[in-house]
Amino acid sequence: MRIVDIITKKVNGKALSPAEINFFIQGYTEGTIPDYQASALLMAIFFQDMNEDERAHLTMAMVNSGETIDLSAIEGIKVDKHSTGGVGDTTTLVLAPLVAALDIPVAKMSGRGLGHTGGTLDKLEAATGFHLEISKEEFIHLVNQNKVAVIGQSGNLTPADKKLYALRDVTGTVNSIPLIASSIMSKKIAAGSDAIVLDVKTGAGAFMKSLEDSIELAEAMVKIGHNVGRHTMAVISDMSQPLGYAIGNALEMKEAIDTLKGEGPEDLMELSLVLGSQMVMLAKKATSLEEARKKLIEVIKNGKALEKFKLFLASQGGDPSIVDNTDNLPQAKYKIEVPALKSGFVRKIVADEIGVAAMLLGAGRATKDDKVDLAVGLMLRKKVGDEVKQGESLVTIYANREDVSSVIQKIQDNYEIGEFVAAPKLIYQTITE
């Protein structure tokens, strides 16, 4: 078998066999296929697409390129949730204890953020002492004991995906449905869960900017999951403006705690209940979405979700006192208000640019080696559809430096104020097998 023949076959629009896909993934991972030939095949896939079988085979070839996590020692149906990313997306911090409070095992493998704010791991480290450096045996023990634990991503999980993503990034082949879908699903499948709930974002702050592209990606991932034997469903949710009000690690941790108390932002609470209900259904702990939702609301009202969050933090060395006293979270030195330049209604918030403003403060990473300042970030005071008067605060900046003029400018440039428009729809579509 020769890689040049595989490239030619895909250039001509023909489907690749499982053996050809495995040959490519194994050879590129091991270094016997050079970048220039791998790039040629990626470009051919970009233009010629892949059918459902090819996408499933590509996903499993990447899963099998490295180690996989065996969660069979964990009792019950393990349900994972994956978000395609956005600004202020705090749902994992809410969902992990919320779903675990219903005795559903949440064995979460998460990463660090690269972009607007930190990833789930960075946010959790806002609880002083929280650590992710636990063995797989301890991880499994904690999930069996507490129904929830989070561990950092293994360095040898889907190494083919890491190499291919780096290559796609520099060859203009990132925005390809079969390549995106197989990349995401390979990591989820390698992480060992039985069922997967996907939160696919759409809008300015999302990877997929248009609803049509978001639906196409969601359908592709759900079909891959089904074809490789994982119960998978997707929710298409809005990211045309930031989710909730907080952008920044300690600020998002506080917002998650407020939400678990039943006092969080309406959109974050609703999305958490929608995603959580799907997780409960996939775990076979309810016979309808309505019953699942009622059960989730009940553990918020009776305090079990909040107690589960405390137990989760304490079990991994984190300071559980932040749950009762959020002042124990990292605090920024300065709070600076960003005034509206005119009166009217908020018509638009360019989510990704507001995320960049948070990153400029140190809330996120421009490069993987950057250090995140857990205390800094933004708290939105106005969202789309809200009335605002000239001089009134749009956003509160939490900073550890006084000069934030560039951040203020970026925020004001990316808030559009004018005639009234309604807030965007939060949930667009649900896609199941």
C-alpha positions as CSV (number, residue, x, y, z in Angstrom):
1,M,0.0,0.0,0.0
2,R,1.3,3.5,-0.9
3,I,0.2,6.8,0.5
4,V,0.4,8.4,-3.0
5,D,-2.3,6.0,-4.2
6,I,-4.5,6.8,-1.3
7,I,-4.1,10.5,-2.0
8,T,-5.0,10.0,-5.7
9,K,-8.0,7.9,-4.8
10,K,-9.4,10.7,-2.5
11,V,-8.5,13.4,-5.0
12,N,-10.8,11.5,-7.5
13,G,-13.6,11.6,-5.0
14,K,-13.6,7.9,-4.1
15,A,-14.2,6.4,-0.6
16,L,-11.2,5.1,1.3
17,S,-11.3,1.7,2.8
18,P,-10.7,1.0,6.6
19,A,-7.3,-0.5,5.7
20,E,-6.3,2.7,3.8
21,I,-7.4,5.0,6.6
22,N,-5.6,2.9,9.2
23,F,-2.5,2.9,7.0
24,F,-2.5,6.7,6.8
25,I,-3.2,7.3,10.5
26,Q,-0.6,4.8,11.7
27,G,2.0,6.0,9.2
28,Y,1.5,9.7,10.0
29,T,1.5,9.1,13.8
30,E,4.7,7.0,13.6
31,G,6.4,9.5,11.2
32,T,6.8,7.3,8.2
33,I,4.4,9.5,6.2
34,P,5.8,13.0,5.8
35,D,3.9,16.3,6.4
36,Y,3.7,17.1,2.7
37,Q,1.8,13.9,1.9
38,A,-0.4,14.1,4.9
39,S,-1.3,17.7,3.9
40,A,-2.2,16.6,0.4
41,L,-4.6,14.0,1.8
42,L,-6.1,16.4,4.2
43,M,-6.7,18.9,1.4
44,A,-8.3,16.2,-0.7
45,I,-10.6,15.3,2.2
46,F,-11.4,19.0,2.6
47,F,-12.6,19.3,-1.0
48,Q,-14.0,15.8,-1.6
49,D,-15.5,15.1,1.9
50,M,-16.0,11.7,3.4
51,N,-19.0,9.4,3.7
52,E,-20.4,8.2,7.0
53,D,-18.4,5.0,7.1
54,E,-15.1,6.8,6.3
55,R,-15.8,9.3,9.1
56,A,-16.4,6.5,11.6
57,H,-13.2,4.6,10.4
58,L,-11.1,7.8,10.6
59,T,-12.4,8.4,14.2
60,M,-11.6,4.9,15.4
61,A,-8.2,5.0,13.7
62,M,-7.4,8.1,15.7
63,V,-8.8,6.5,18.9
64,N,-6.5,3.5,18.4
65,S,-3.4,5.6,17.7
66,G,-2.8,5.9,21.4
67,E,-4.1,4.8,24.8
68,T,-7.7,4.6,25.7
69,I,-9.3,5.0,29.1
70,D,-11.1,1.9,30.4
71,L,-14.0,3.0,32.7
72,S,-15.6,-0.4,32.9
73,A,-14.8,-0.5,36.7
74,I,-17.1,2.4,37.3
75,E,-20.6,1.3,38.1
76,G,-23.5,2.6,36.0
77,I,-23.8,4.3,32.6
78,K,-21.1,6.9,32.2
79,V,-22.3,9.9,30.3
80,D,-19.9,12.6,29.0
81,K,-20.7,16.1,27.9
82,H,-18.7,18.0,25.3
83,S,-19.0,21.7,24.3
84,T,-17.5,23.0,21.0
85,G,-16.5,26.0,23.0
86,G,-17.5,29.6,23.5
87,V,-17.3,32.7,25.7
88,G,-18.5,32.3,29.3
89,D,-19.4,28.7,28.8
90,T,-19.5,27.5,32.4
91,T,-21.8,24.5,31.9
92,T,-19.4,21.7,32.9
93,L,-18.9,23.3,36.4
94,V,-22.7,23.2,36.8
95,L,-23.5,19.9,35.1
96,A,-20.8,17.7,36.8
97,P,-22.2,18.0,40.4
98,L,-25.8,18.5,39.2
99,V,-26.0,15.2,37.3
100,A,-23.8,13.4,39.9
101,A,-26.3,14.4,42.6
102,L,-28.8,12.0,40.9
103,D,-26.2,9.1,41.3
104,I,-25.2,9.2,37.7
105,P,-21.4,8.7,37.3
106,V,-19.6,11.7,35.8
107,A,-16.1,10.7,34.9
108,K,-14.8,13.9,33.2
109,M,-11.5,14.3,31.3
110,S,-10.9,18.0,30.7
111,G,-8.3,20.2,29.3
112,R,-6.8,23.7,29.8
113,G,-8.0,26.6,27.7
114,L,-6.3,28.2,24.8
115,G,-8.1,31.4,23.9
116,H,-10.6,33.7,25.6
117,T,-10.5,32.1,29.1
118,G,-9.1,29.1,30.8
119,G,-10.5,25.6,30.3
120,T,-12.5,23.6,32.9
121,L,-9.2,22.7,34.7
122,D,-8.2,26.3,35.0
123,K,-11.6,27.3,36.4
124,L,-11.5,24.4,38.9
125,E,-8.1,25.6,40.1
126,A,-9.7,28.8,41.3
127,A,-10.6,26.6,44.3
128,T,-7.2,26.8,46.1
129,G,-5.5,23.4,46.3
130,F,-7.6,21.6,43.7
131,H,-5.5,19.1,41.9
132,L,-5.9,17.0,38.8
133,E,-2.7,14.9,39.2
134,I,-4.5,11.8,40.3
135,S,-3.9,8.3,39.1
136,K,-6.4,6.5,37.0
137,E,-7.1,4.1,39.9
138,E,-7.9,7.1,42.2
139,F,-10.0,8.7,39.5
140,I,-12.1,5.6,39.1
141,H,-12.3,5.2,42.9
142,L,-13.6,8.8,43.3
143,V,-16.2,8.4,40.7
144,N,-17.5,5.1,42.3
145,Q,-17.4,6.8,45.7
146,N,-18.7,10.3,44.9
147,K,-20.1,9.9,41.4
148,V,-17.9,12.7,40.1
149,A,-14.2,13.4,39.4
150,V,-12.2,15.3,36.9
151,I,-8.8,14.4,35.6
152,G,-6.5,16.1,33.1
153,Q,-6.2,14.8,29.6
154,S,-3.7,12.0,29.1
155,G,-0.7,13.0,27.0
156,N,-1.0,9.8,24.9
157,L,-4.7,10.1,24.2
158,T,-5.3,10.3,20.4
159,P,-1.8,11.3,19.4
160,A,-2.8,11.1,15.8
161,D,-5.4,13.9,16.4
162,K,-2.8,16.1,18.0
163,K,-0.5,15.8,15.0
164,L,-3.2,16.2,12.5
165,Y,-4.7,19.2,14.2
166,A,-1.4,21.0,14.2
167,L,-1.0,20.2,10.5
168,R,-4.6,21.3,9.7
169,D,-3.9,24.6,11.5
170,V,-1.1,25.6,9.2
171,T,-2.6,24.2,5.9
172,G,-6.0,25.8,5.9
173,T,-7.9,22.6,6.4
174,V,-9.3,23.2,9.9
175,N,-12.8,24.0,8.7
176,S,-13.7,20.6,7.4
177,I,-16.8,18.8,8.8
178,P,-15.3,15.2,8.6
179,L,-12.0,16.4,10.1
180,I,-13.6,18.4,12.9
181,A,-16.1,15.7,13.7
182,S,-13.6,12.9,13.8
183,S,-11.2,15.0,15.9
184,I,-13.8,15.8,18.6
185,M,-15.3,12.3,18.7
186,S,-12.0,10.5,18.8
187,K,-11.2,12.2,22.1
188,K,-14.6,11.6,23.6
189,I,-14.6,7.9,22.6
190,A,-11.0,7.4,23.8
191,A,-12.0,8.9,27.2
192,G,-14.2,5.8,27.7
193,S,-17.8,7.1,28.3
194,D,-20.8,5.0,27.3
195,A,-22.9,7.9,26.1
196,I,-22.1,11.5,24.9
197,V,-24.1,14.7,25.0
198,L,-22.7,17.3,22.6
199,D,-23.3,21.0,23.1
200,V,-22.7,22.5,19.6
201,K,-22.4,26.3,19.7
202,T,-23.5,28.6,16.9
203,G,-22.9,32.3,16.4
204,A,-20.1,34.9,16.6
205,G,-18.5,33.3,19.7
206,A,-18.6,29.8,18.3
207,F,-16.3,27.8,16.1
208,M,-19.2,27.4,13.6
209,K,-20.6,30.8,12.9
210,S,-23.7,29.8,10.9
211,L,-26.6,27.7,12.1
212,E,-26.4,25.6,9.0
213,D,-22.7,24.7,9.6
214,S,-23.4,23.9,13.3
215,I,-26.3,21.6,12.4
216,E,-24.1,19.8,9.8
217,L,-21.3,19.3,12.4
218,A,-23.7,18.1,15.0
219,E,-25.3,15.6,12.7
220,A,-21.9,14.3,11.6
221,M,-20.8,13.8,15.2
222,V,-24.0,12.1,16.2
223,K,-23.8,9.7,13.3
224,I,-20.1,8.9,14.1
225,G,-21.1,8.1,17.7
226,H,-23.9,5.9,16.5
227,N,-21.7,4.1,14.0
228,V,-19.1,3.3,16.6
229,G,-21.5,2.1,19.2
230,R,-21.9,5.1,21.5
231,H,-25.3,6.6,22.3
232,T,-24.8,10.2,21.2
233,M,-27.0,13.3,20.8
234,A,-26.5,17.0,20.2
235,V,-28.0,20.3,21.3
236,I,-27.4,23.3,19.1
237,S,-27.2,26.3,21.4
238,D,-26.6,30.0,20.9
239,M,-23.2,31.7,21.2
240,S,-23.9,35.0,19.4
241,Q,-23.4,36.6,22.8
242,P,-21.6,35.3,25.9
243,L,-23.4,32.7,28.0
244,G,-24.3,34.0,31.4
245,Y,-22.6,37.1,32.7
246,A,-19.1,36.0,33.8
247,I,-16.0,35.7,31.6
248,G,-13.0,34.7,33.6
249,N,-12.0,31.7,35.8
250,A,-12.9,32.7,39.4
251,L,-15.8,34.8,38.1
252,E,-17.2,31.8,36.2
253,M,-16.7,29.6,39.3
254,K,-18.8,32.0,41.3
255,E,-21.4,32.0,38.6
256,A,-21.5,28.2,38.6
257,I,-22.0,28.2,42.4
258,D,-24.8,30.7,42.1
259,T,-26.4,28.5,39.5
260,L,-26.2,25.4,41.7
261,K,-28.0,27.5,44.3
262,G,-30.7,28.3,41.8
263,E,-29.6,31.9,41.6
264,G,-27.6,31.9,38.4
265,P,-28.3,33.7,35.0
266,E,-31.4,32.5,33.3
267,D,-29.6,31.3,30.1
268,L,-26.9,29.4,31.9
269,M,-29.5,27.7,34.1
270,E,-31.7,26.8,31.1
271,L,-28.9,25.4,29.1
272,S,-27.6,23.4,32.1
273,L,-31.1,21.9,32.5
274,V,-31.5,21.1,28.8
275,L,-28.1,19.3,28.6
276,G,-28.5,17.8,32.1
277,S,-31.9,16.3,31.2
278,Q,-30.4,14.6,28.1
279,M,-27.6,13.2,30.3
280,V,-30.1,11.8,32.8
281,M,-32.1,10.2,29.9
282,L,-29.0,8.6,28.4
283,A,-28.1,7.3,31.8
284,K,-31.6,5.7,32.0
285,K,-32.5,7.6,35.2
286,A,-35.7,9.0,33.8
287,T,-38.3,7.9,31.3
288,S,-38.9,11.4,29.8
289,L,-37.1,14.7,29.5
290,E,-39.8,16.3,31.7
291,E,-39.1,13.8,34.5
292,A,-35.3,14.3,34.1
293,R,-35.7,18.1,34.3
294,K,-37.9,17.8,37.5
295,K,-35.3,15.6,39.1
296,L,-32.5,18.1,38.3
297,I,-34.5,21.1,39.7
298,E,-35.2,19.1,42.8
299,V,-31.5,18.5,43.7
300,I,-30.9,22.2,43.2
301,K,-33.8,23.2,45.5
302,N,-32.9,20.7,48.2
303,G,-29.2,21.6,48.2
304,K,-27.9,18.1,47.1
305,A,-26.2,19.5,43.9
306,L,-24.4,22.1,46.0
307,E,-23.3,19.6,48.6
308,K,-22.1,17.3,45.8
309,F,-20.0,20.2,44.4
310,K,-18.4,20.7,47.8
311,L,-17.6,17.0,48.1
312,F,-16.1,17.0,44.6
313,L,-13.8,19.9,45.3
314,A,-12.7,18.6,48.7
315,S,-12.0,15.1,47.4
316,Q,-9.5,16.5,44.9
317,G,-7.9,18.9,47.4
318,G,-9.8,22.0,46.6
319,D,-11.1,24.5,49.2
320,P,-14.8,23.7,49.7
321,S,-15.3,27.0,51.7
322,I,-15.7,28.9,48.4
323,V,-19.1,27.4,48.0
324,D,-20.4,29.1,51.1
325,N,-18.2,32.1,50.8
326,T,-17.2,33.1,47.3
327,D,-15.0,35.9,48.6
328,N,-12.5,33.0,49.2
329,L,-12.0,32.8,45.5
330,P,-9.1,34.7,43.9
331,Q,-9.9,38.4,43.9
332,A,-8.8,41.1,41.5
333,K,-7.3,44.4,42.8
334,Y,-9.3,46.7,40.6
335,K,-13.0,46.9,39.4
336,I,-13.4,49.3,36.5
337,E,-16.8,50.1,34.9
338,V,-17.2,50.4,31.1
339,P,-19.7,53.1,30.4
340,A,-22.2,53.1,27.5
341,L,-21.4,55.8,25.0
342,K,-25.1,56.4,24.2
343,S,-28.6,55.5,25.3
344,G,-30.7,52.8,23.6
345,F,-30.9,49.0,23.6
346,V,-28.1,46.5,23.3
347,R,-28.6,45.1,19.8
348,K,-25.5,43.0,19.5
349,I,-22.5,41.8,21.5
350,V,-19.7,40.4,19.4
351,A,-19.0,37.4,21.7
352,D,-15.5,36.4,20.4
353,E,-14.2,40.0,20.6
354,I,-15.5,40.3,24.2
355,G,-13.7,37.1,24.9
356,V,-10.5,38.6,23.5
357,A,-10.9,41.6,25.8
358,A,-11.0,39.1,28.8
359,M,-7.8,37.4,27.4
360,L,-6.0,40.8,27.2
361,L,-6.5,41.0,31.0
362,G,-4.9,37.6,31.5
363,A,-8.0,35.5,31.8
364,G,-7.0,33.3,28.9
365,R,-4.0,32.2,26.9
366,A,-2.8,33.6,23.6
367,T,-0.2,30.8,23.5
368,K,-0.1,27.5,25.3
369,D,2.8,28.7,27.5
370,D,1.0,31.8,28.8
371,K,0.0,31.8,32.5
372,V,-3.6,32.5,33.4
373,D,-4.6,35.0,36.1
374,L,-7.5,33.3,37.8
375,A,-8.9,36.5,39.4
376,V,-9.3,38.7,36.3
377,G,-12.1,38.9,33.8
378,L,-15.3,40.6,32.9
379,M,-18.8,40.7,34.3
380,L,-21.5,41.7,31.8
381,R,-24.1,44.1,33.1
382,K,-26.1,44.4,29.9
383,K,-27.0,41.7,27.3
384,V,-28.8,41.8,24.0
385,G,-32.3,43.3,24.4
386,D,-31.5,45.2,27.6
387,E,-32.1,49.0,27.8
388,V,-29.1,51.1,28.6
389,K,-28.6,54.8,29.4
390,Q,-25.5,56.8,28.3
391,G,-22.9,56.5,31.0
392,E,-24.4,53.4,32.5
393,S,-22.1,50.4,33.0
394,L,-22.1,47.8,30.2
395,V,-19.4,45.6,31.8
396,T,-17.4,45.6,35.0
397,I,-13.7,44.8,34.4
398,Y,-11.9,42.8,37.1
399,A,-8.2,43.6,36.7
400,N,-4.9,43.4,38.4
401,R,-3.6,46.5,36.7
402,E,-5.0,50.0,36.5
403,D,-4.4,50.7,32.8
404,V,-7.1,48.8,30.9
405,S,-7.9,51.5,28.3
406,S,-7.4,49.0,25.4
407,V,-9.8,46.6,27.1
408,I,-12.4,49.3,27.5
409,Q,-12.0,50.3,23.9
410,K,-12.5,46.7,22.7
411,I,-15.6,46.3,24.8
412,Q,-17.2,49.5,23.6
413,D,-16.3,48.7,20.0
414,N,-18.1,45.4,20.2
415,Y,-21.3,46.5,22.0
416,E,-23.9,47.7,19.4
417,I,-26.5,50.1,20.9
418,G,-29.6,51.3,19.0
419,E,-33.2,50.3,18.4
420,F,-34.7,47.4,20.4
421,V,-34.1,43.8,19.3
422,A,-35.2,40.7,21.2
423,A,-32.7,38.5,22.9
424,P,-31.5,35.6,20.7
425,K,-33.0,32.2,20.9
426,L,-31.0,30.0,23.3
427,I,-31.7,26.4,21.9
428,Y,-32.1,26.0,18.2
429,Q,-32.3,22.3,17.7
430,T,-31.9,18.9,19.2
431,I,-30.3,16.1,17.1
432,T,-30.6,12.5,18.2
433,E,-29.7,9.1,16.6
